[in-house]
Amino acid sequence: MSKKVDLKPRTMMYPSPAVIASAYDEDGKADACTLAFAAMCSHQPPAVMIAINSTAKRKTLKSILEKGEFVLGFPTVDQVAETDYIGMASGYDVDKLEKVGFTTTKAKEVNAPIINEMKVSVECKVMNIVEVGSHTQITGEIVNIQADEDVLGEKGKVDLKLLNPIVYDDVLYDYLEVGDKIADAFNVGVKFRK
């Protein structure tokens, strides 16, 4: 067995999705930011949690808090440069979506923009907001999911391999691809029930 080593506490979650949150600002203009702080948090109702740094001036955070609705888009590995840029630039200084060539359409169930180039978009209504240290944590109830047909598998559900989303490593600051399937969930562990 390998020796355990204590490391300095820091944010760390493996894997961490790279997602793009989008919302309309006070003038009805689409804005977006890249996030690594995103996770599922409830089956009923279906919900996701995002966290946006509130110690810096974040236009998308302001827009989400004002409108109470947002969309999460899942960029693919071929959109890594665009995703990185949207996370670095400020919506107060530049139209990030226009700069990277992304276009938007109003979501079906929420007053927030869908980024047309995202293969999967999750429409959310804010259901809870809490300040957690440096970040504002927002829980969004998922009210609709839009997916491109080319990322749907045989059962009509989003297939992770077809989507090929970006994974982010917040320790080494790397973007990665999702690996190969290694087992069937709720099946491989059955042997320990004996």
Disulfide bonds with the S-S distance in Angstrom:
none
